[in-house]
Amino acid sequence: MLAYENKQIARNLMTVHGLRARAVVEERIAEARLAGDRAGLDRWQNVSAAIGELRQTSRQHDLADA
């Protein structure tokens, strides 16, 4: 369930922020780290990974369509 939620958050961030989505997540990671929020840090790191996966999948589809 969490993996699905992380991908949904990643998709939403990519829709709203486009290419800046990863930068937004990196800001959240830094904030969680400074606050000592281990759960938040883990969550945002997982969202960052989900963005990477979604972008990789998108690139693969683009190459297949070319």
Secondary structure, 3 states (H helix, E strand, C coil): CHHHHHHHHHHHHHHHHHHHHHHHHHHHHHHHHHHCCHHHHHHHHHHHHHHHHHHHHHHHHHHHHC
